[in-house]
Each structure stands twice: as structure tokens, then as C-alpha cells.
Amino acid sequence: MIFKVYYQKTKERNPKREQTLSLYVEADDAVQARIKVEDNTPFNIEHVQELVGNHLEYEKEHADFVLTEFN
């Protein structure tokens, strides 16, 4: 499954909607997606959203869709 993870670059600042970024990650479920990002980045995760069907197709066509891979 593909998940869109909304995050702030650092955990030291209050989240501000205008500074929210996102990345795409493949994982078995939302919990695993969160763990992958938490274990490999210093990001403050705001939300993890599963992308399916038309929503996934829209993201692939209209966003800077690149799956983030972690080692």
C-alpha cells in the first residue's frame, strides 16, 4: 500500500500548516509507514494517509509523486 505522510521538518517547532510537507512511502499499513519515517528521519509526523483508487491516481498525475525509500 502507498501512504502519504504529512510532516514538519523538525520536532522542535510547533507545527504550522503553511510549513507542512509530504512524502510518499510504501508499507503494509499506516503503523509501519509511520515507523519507517520515524526511524529514518528527524521529522515531526502530523498525519499518515493511505492512498487508494482515484486518490492514488490523482497524486501520481498531479503531485511530485516519488516513493521515498529507506535503507
N, CA, C and O atoms as a MOPAC input file, in Angstrom:
PM7 MOZYME 1SCF
protein

 N      0.83200 1    -1.17100 1     0.00000 1
 C      0.00000 1     0.00000 1     0.00000 1
 C      0.88600 1     1.24800 1     0.00000 1
 O      2.01700 1     1.23400 1     0.48800 1
 N      0.34400 1     2.30900 1    -0.55400 1
 C      1.05800 1     3.57400 1    -0.61700 1
 C      0.42300 1     4.54000 1     0.39000 1
 O     -0.79900 1     4.65200 1     0.48800 1
 N      1.28600 1     5.22700 1     1.12800 1
 C      0.81500 1     6.18800 1     2.12700 1
 C      1.44300 1     7.54400 1     1.87700 1
 O      2.60300 1     7.64100 1     1.47500 1
 N      0.67100 1     8.58600 1     2.11600 1
 C      1.17100 1     9.95400 1     2.06600 1
 C      1.37100 1    10.38700 1     3.50900 1
 O      0.43900 1    10.36600 1     4.31300 1
 N      2.59200 1    10.77700 1     3.82500 1
 C      2.93800 1    11.16200 1     5.19000 1
 C      3.13400 1    12.67300 1     5.22200 1
 O      4.00500 1    13.20900 1     4.53700 1
 N      2.32400 1    13.34900 1     6.01700 1
 C      2.43500 1    14.79100 1     6.20200 1
 C      3.33300 1    15.03400 1     7.40800 1
 O      3.17100 1    14.39800 1     8.45000 1
 N      4.28700 1    15.96400 1     7.26200 1
 C      5.24800 1    16.15400 1     8.34300 1
 C      5.78500 1    17.57900 1     8.38100 1
 O      5.63600 1    18.35100 1     7.43400 1
 N      6.41800 1    17.90200 1     9.51700 1
 C      7.20100 1    19.11400 1     9.70200 1
 C      8.65800 1    18.67000 1     9.72000 1
 O      8.96000 1    17.55200 1    10.13600 1
 N      9.55900 1    19.53400 1     9.27400 1
 C     10.97000 1    19.14800 1     9.17200 1
 C     11.62300 1    18.85400 1    10.51100 1
 O     12.58300 1    18.08600 1    10.56800 1
 N     11.12800 1    19.44300 1    11.58300 1
 C     11.76100 1    19.25900 1    12.87200 1
 C     10.71800 1    19.08800 1    13.96800 1
 O      9.58200 1    19.54300 1    13.83700 1
 N     11.11300 1    18.43500 1    15.03700 1
 C     10.21800 1    18.23500 1    16.17400 1
 C     10.30900 1    19.38200 1    17.17800 1
 O      9.54400 1    19.42600 1    18.14100 1
 N     11.23800 1    20.30600 1    16.96000 1
 C     11.46700 1    21.36800 1    17.92400 1
 C     10.55800 1    22.57700 1    17.75900 1
 O     10.56500 1    23.45900 1    18.61800 1
 N      9.78000 1    22.64900 1    16.69200 1
 C      8.90200 1    23.78600 1    16.46100 1
 C      7.45600 1    23.33700 1    16.47100 1
 O      7.14400 1    22.17900 1    16.19600 1
 N      6.58500 1    24.26700 1    16.79000 1
 C      5.16000 1    23.97100 1    16.68900 1
 C      4.79100 1    23.75800 1    15.22400 1
 O      5.27900 1    24.47800 1    14.35200 1
 N      3.94500 1    22.78600 1    14.94900 1
 C      3.52200 1    22.58000 1    13.56500 1
 C      2.75500 1    23.79300 1    13.04100 1
 O      1.91700 1    24.36100 1    13.74200 1
 N      3.04900 1    24.17500 1    11.82000 1
 C      2.34400 1    25.25400 1    11.14400 1
 C      1.88400 1    24.71600 1     9.79900 1
 O      2.68200 1    24.19100 1     9.02100 1
 N      0.61000 1    24.84900 1     9.53600 1
 C      0.03100 1    24.29900 1     8.31700 1
 C      0.78200 1    24.75900 1     7.07000 1
 O      0.97500 1    23.98300 1     6.13400 1
 N      1.19900 1    26.01100 1     7.06100 1
 C      1.88600 1    26.55700 1     5.89400 1
 C      3.23800 1    25.90200 1     5.64600 1
 O      3.77600 1    25.99300 1     4.54300 1
 N      3.78600 1    25.24700 1     6.65300 1
 C      5.09500 1    24.61800 1     6.52500 1
 C      5.01900 1    23.10100 1     6.44700 1
 O      6.04800 1    22.42800 1     6.49100 1
 N      3.82500 1    22.56000 1     6.33200 1
 C      3.65400 1    21.11700 1     6.24300 1
 C      4.14300 1    20.60900 1     4.89200 1
 O      3.80000 1    21.15400 1     3.84300 1
 N      4.93900 1    19.56900 1     4.94100 1
 C      5.46300 1    18.91100 1     3.75100 1
 C      4.89400 1    17.50200 1     3.68400 1
 O      4.24400 1    17.04800 1     4.62600 1
 N      5.13200 1    16.81100 1     2.58400 1
 C      4.65200 1    15.43500 1     2.49200 1
 C      5.63500 1    14.58300 1     1.70500 1
 O      6.41400 1    15.07900 1     0.89100 1
 N      5.57100 1    13.29600 1     1.97400 1
 C      6.33500 1    12.30900 1     1.22400 1
 C      5.47500 1    11.07900 1     1.06900 1
 O      4.47500 1    10.90700 1     1.76600 1
 N      5.87200 1    10.23100 1     0.15400 1
 C      5.11800 1     9.01600 1    -0.13500 1
 C      5.97700 1     7.81600 1     0.23700 1
 O      7.17200 1     7.77300 1    -0.05900 1
 N      5.35100 1     6.84700 1     0.88900 1
 C      6.09000 1     5.66800 1     1.32800 1
 C      5.21400 1     4.43000 1     1.12200 1
 O      3.99200 1     4.48100 1     1.26000 1
 N      5.86600 1     3.33000 1     0.79200 1
 C      5.16100 1     2.06000 1     0.63600 1
 C      5.35600 1     1.25000 1     1.91000 1
 O      6.47500 1     1.09800 1     2.39900 1
 N      4.24100 1     0.72800 1     2.44500 1
 C      4.29200 1    -0.05900 1     3.67600 1
 C      3.05900 1    -0.96000 1     3.74100 1
 O      2.11500 1    -0.80100 1     2.96800 1
 N      3.08900 1    -1.90900 1     4.68100 1
 C      1.96500 1    -2.83400 1     4.83600 1
 C      0.74500 1    -2.16200 1     5.44500 1
 O     -0.38800 1    -2.51300 1     5.11500 1
 N      0.96900 1    -1.19500 1     6.33400 1
 C     -0.13100 1    -0.46800 1     6.96000 1
 C      0.36800 1     0.89200 1     7.44600 1
 O      1.55800 1     1.19200 1     7.34600 1
 N     -0.53700 1     1.70800 1     7.96900 1
 C     -0.18800 1     3.06500 1     8.39800 1
 C      0.82600 1     3.05800 1     9.53800 1
 O      1.68800 1     3.93500 1     9.60900 1
 N      0.72900 1     2.08100 1    10.41900 1
 C      1.67000 1     1.99300 1    11.53600 1
 C      3.08800 1     1.75900 1    11.02000 1
 O      4.02900 1     2.41000 1    11.47300 1
 N      3.24300 1     0.83900 1    10.08000 1
 C      4.56200 1     0.56100 1     9.51200 1
 C      5.10300 1     1.76200 1     8.73600 1
 O      6.30400 1     2.03000 1     8.76600 1
 N      4.22600 1     2.47900 1     8.04600 1
 C      4.64800 1     3.68200 1     7.32900 1
 C      5.19500 1     4.71600 1     8.31100 1
 O      6.24000 1     5.31800 1     8.06700 1
 N      4.48900 1     4.91700 1     9.41500 1
 C      4.93800 1     5.86800 1    10.44400 1
 C      6.27400 1     5.43100 1    11.03200 1
 O      7.16800 1     6.25800 1    11.21500 1
 N      6.41800 1     4.16200 1    11.32400 1
 C      7.66000 1     3.65100 1    11.90800 1
 C      8.82900 1     3.85800 1    10.95100 1
 O      9.91100 1     4.26300 1    11.37600 1
 N      8.62300 1     3.58300 1     9.66200 1
 C      9.69400 1     3.78200 1     8.67800 1
 C     10.18500 1     5.22700 1     8.68100 1
 O     11.38900 1     5.47900 1     8.68100 1
 N      9.25300 1     6.16500 1     8.68400 1
 C      9.63100 1     7.56800 1     8.64300 1
 C     10.26200 1     7.99600 1     9.96800 1
 O     11.27500 1     8.69400 1     9.96900 1
 N      9.67900 1     7.58900 1    11.08600 1
 C     10.22600 1     7.96100 1    12.40000 1
 C     11.63800 1     7.41600 1    12.60400 1
 O     12.49100 1     8.10300 1    13.16600 1
 N     11.89000 1     6.19900 1    12.15500 1
 C     13.19500 1     5.57100 1    12.36900 1
 C     14.29000 1     6.13400 1    11.46400 1
 O     15.47500 1     5.98200 1    11.76000 1
 N     13.90600 1     6.77600 1    10.37300 1
 C     14.89100 1     7.20700 1     9.38800 1
 C     14.97800 1     8.71200 1     9.17500 1
 O     15.77500 1     9.17000 1     8.35600 1
 N     14.18100 1     9.48600 1     9.89100 1
 C     14.19700 1    10.94300 1     9.72000 1
 C     14.01700 1    11.63800 1    11.06700 1
 O     13.60300 1    11.00600 1    12.03900 1
 N     14.32400 1    12.92800 1    11.13300 1
 C     14.05300 1    13.70300 1    12.35200 1
 C     12.68700 1    14.39600 1    12.27700 1
 O     12.41800 1    15.28700 1    13.08200 1
 N     11.82600 1    14.01600 1    11.34200 1
 C     10.58700 1    14.71300 1    11.07600 1
 C      9.55400 1    14.54400 1    12.18400 1
 O      9.53100 1    13.53900 1    12.89600 1
 N      8.70600 1    15.55100 1    12.30700 1
 C      7.55200 1    15.51100 1    13.19000 1
 C      6.35000 1    15.12900 1    12.32700 1
 O      5.85400 1    15.94800 1    11.55300 1
 N      5.89100 1    13.90600 1    12.45700 1
 C      4.81000 1    13.39800 1    11.61500 1
 C      3.47900 1    13.91800 1    12.13600 1
 O      3.15600 1    13.78300 1    13.31600 1
 N      2.71600 1    14.51400 1    11.22900 1
 C      1.40200 1    15.04100 1    11.57900 1
 C      0.28400 1    14.05100 1    11.26700 1
 O     -0.64600 1    13.87300 1    12.05400 1
 N      0.39500 1    13.40600 1    10.09500 1
 C     -0.70700 1    12.55000 1     9.64700 1
 C     -0.18300 1    11.54500 1     8.62300 1
 O      0.70400 1    11.85700 1     7.82900 1
 N     -0.74200 1    10.34000 1     8.65300 1
 C     -0.41600 1     9.31100 1     7.66400 1
 C     -1.72200 1     8.92200 1     6.99000 1
 O     -2.67100 1     8.49900 1     7.65000 1
 N     -1.76400 1     9.07000 1     5.66800 1
 C     -2.98600 1     8.83100 1     4.91300 1
 C     -2.75100 1     7.76200 1     3.84900 1
 O     -1.82400 1     7.87200 1     3.04700 1
 N     -3.58900 1     6.73300 1     3.84500 1
 C     -3.49300 1     5.70700 1     2.81400 1
 C     -4.06200 1     6.25000 1     1.50600 1
 O     -5.11500 1     6.88800 1     1.49500 1
 N     -3.36400 1     5.99400 1     0.41200 1
 C     -3.82500 1     6.42000 1    -0.90500 1
 C     -4.30600 1     5.19900 1    -1.67400 1
 O     -3.55600 1     4.24300 1    -1.87000 1
 N     -5.55800 1     5.23700 1    -2.10500 1
 C     -6.13000 1     4.13300 1    -2.87500 1
 C     -6.97600 1     4.68500 1    -4.01200 1
 O     -7.43700 1     5.82500 1    -3.96400 1
 N     -7.17100 1     3.87200 1    -5.02300 1
 C     -8.09000 1     4.19100 1    -6.10900 1
 C     -7.80400 1     5.50300 1    -6.79900 1
 O     -6.66400 1     5.79900 1    -7.15600 1
 N     -8.86200 1     6.29800 1    -6.98500 1
 C     -8.75900 1     7.56500 1    -7.69400 1
 C     -7.83600 1     8.55100 1    -6.99000 1
 O     -7.16500 1     9.35300 1    -7.64100 1
 N     -7.80200 1     8.49200 1    -5.67200 1
 C     -6.92300 1     9.40900 1    -4.92900 1
 C     -5.45800 1     9.11900 1    -5.25000 1
 O     -4.67300 1    10.04700 1    -5.44500 1
 N     -5.09100 1     7.86300 1    -5.30700 1
 C     -3.72100 1     7.48600 1    -5.65000 1
 C     -3.40000 1     7.90900 1    -7.08400 1
 O     -2.32300 1     8.44400 1    -7.34800 1
 N     -4.31600 1     7.67500 1    -7.99300 1
 C     -4.09000 1     8.06800 1    -9.38900 1
 C     -3.93200 1     9.58600 1    -9.51500 1
 O     -3.08500 1    10.06100 1   -10.27200 1
 N     -4.73300 1    10.33600 1    -8.78500 1
 C     -4.63100 1    11.79300 1    -8.81300 1
 C     -3.25700 1    12.24000 1    -8.32400 1
 O     -2.61800 1    13.08400 1    -8.95300 1
 N     -2.80100 1    11.67800 1    -7.21000 1
 C     -1.49500 1    12.04200 1    -6.65700 1
 C     -0.38200 1    11.72700 1    -7.65500 1
 O      0.55500 1    12.51100 1    -7.80500 1
 N     -0.47600 1    10.60000 1    -8.32700 1
 C      0.54800 1    10.22200 1    -9.30100 1
 C      0.59200 1    11.19200 1   -10.47300 1
 O      1.66400 1    11.45400 1   -11.01800 1
 N     -0.55300 1    11.72500 1   -10.86400 1
 C     -0.63000 1    12.61300 1   -12.01800 1
 C     -0.38700 1    14.08000 1   -11.68100 1
 O      0.14900 1    14.81100 1   -12.51300 1
 N     -0.76100 1    14.53000 1   -10.49300 1
 C     -0.76900 1    15.95300 1   -10.19400 1
 C      0.20200 1    16.40200 1    -9.10600 1
 O      0.31600 1    17.60300 1    -8.86000 1
 N      0.86900 1    15.53200 1    -8.48000 1
 C      1.80800 1    15.91600 1    -7.41700 1
 C      3.21500 1    15.47200 1    -7.82200 1
 O      3.40000 1    14.76800 1    -8.81400 1
 N      4.17200 1    15.88800 1    -7.05300 1
 C      5.54300 1    15.40700 1    -7.26500 1
 C      5.65300 1    14.02500 1    -6.62800 1
 O      6.27200 1    13.85100 1    -5.57800 1
 N      5.04200 1    13.05900 1    -7.28500 1
 C      4.92100 1    11.71500 1    -6.72700 1
 C      6.21400 1    10.93900 1    -6.91800 1
 O      6.56400 1    10.55100 1    -8.03200 1
 N      6.91900 1    10.72000 1    -5.81000 1
 C      8.12000 1     9.89000 1    -5.79900 1
 C      8.08400 1     9.10000 1    -4.50400 1
 O      7.99300 1     9.67900 1    -3.42200 1
 N      8.15600 1     7.78400 1    -4.60800 1
 C      8.20300 1     6.96000 1    -3.40700 1
 C      9.53000 1     7.15600 1    -2.69600 1
 O     10.59100 1     7.08600 1    -3.31600 1
 N      9.47000 1     7.40000 1    -1.40300 1
 C     10.68000 1     7.53700 1    -0.59600 1
 C     11.08600 1     6.15600 1    -0.12000 1
 O     10.28200 1     5.42300 1     0.45500 1
 N     12.32700 1     5.81100 1    -0.36100 1
 C     12.84200 1     4.50400 1     0.05800 1
 C     13.83500 1     4.69700 1     1.19000 1
 O     14.69600 1     5.57600 1     1.13100 1
 N     13.71400 1     3.88900 1     2.20100 1
 C     14.63700 1     3.93100 1     3.33300 1
 C     15.43500 1     2.64100 1     3.35800 1
 O     14.90100 1     1.56900 1     3.07500 1
 N     16.71500 1     2.74200 1     3.69600 1
 C     17.57600 1     1.55100 1     3.76900 1
 C     17.43400 1     0.85700 1     5.07500 1
 O     18.08400 1    -0.16300 1     5.30600 1

